[in-house]
Amino acid sequence: MAPVPSTSSQSLYDPRRHVRVDAERARDVSSTDFPGYWPNEDHSWNLAKFQEGLQVKVTRLSKRSIEFDLVGVDASIANAFRRILIAEVPSICIEHVYVWNNTSVMVDEVFAHRLGLVPLNVDPSLMSSREDDNDQPTDRNTLVFHLQVTCERNKNAPKTATDPAEVYINSEVLSSHLKWVPQGEQEIVFADNPPAPTNPNIVLMKLRPGQEVDMEMHAVKSVGKDHAKFCPVATASYRLLPLIVLNPKKPVPPHLAEKFRKCFSPGVIEVDPITKAVSINEEQMRKETMSREVLRHPEFEGCVELKRVRDYFLFHIESEGAYTPERLLPESIKVMREKIATIRKAAEALRSDSGGSGDVEMRDS
């Protein structure tokens, strides 16, 4: 695990970057680094200055989740990445279900909905999207799965057994029962990683003797704004970095040090066992929930300031599909670059139509 970067109040103490957290409200929530706000200061956008301040620091990485700090961007940019992760990074999910036989207690429509929510391990870059529902399925845009499960009594089960897993054979339909049926060149394309559910132990339904399901499923490529099942993340969220600043002119009284410590998240405030002096654990400060409990007590008034750093975002993303966690942010950046390229092309076309004068005449098409 990568070491957690220092978040000391000294390195981050710039009032222009702070959102003040008061007992009843938050202040200074809007950024001020734009032209015309500060007199005699040039805040026009500069690429070199932006690159100098931009930072991405991975603080935790596991098989299914990642936490990283995104520093030096406006909230609109950070939120754009979050929204793109949820709605516009493509993934592969089951879209069409053809039911040949279903004698279970679950109706076809409900079971088809469950099948669509099963995450698959298919890399979306290996498939193309359908333009519309009328497009012909091919080995480039469609994966075929087959599900055939029949429940029977286990003749060899002990007479005293009561567990359905022992009494019956195939008492549960699991995601591992989904079998991929290669089409065309798919067997070569997916030779290294055959398509299958990311979790083989998802319970889809329960069966009893005499019940059977027999279905064919077609999986396609799409995005979360089309349907939530195509969302490649389970969670994509961020929060602003907490900043706690002690007032050296009004230290916390020693006899109230323990009470002061309990007003914050565990590990954030440290109390010297001998002098009862209060200090902030800079490595743990990011864990503060900003409950504002300390602001409820009049005895601590003026001892501490609660702030958040406006351009310091703590991201937490959980992957729930084929993408590894560290690949998700670059994929969202890729989508944003495509959007910017589209806007730029449209703007250049408008400028060309205006004869290069820079003035665009708005008219009905």
Disulfide bonds with the S-S distance in Angstrom:
none
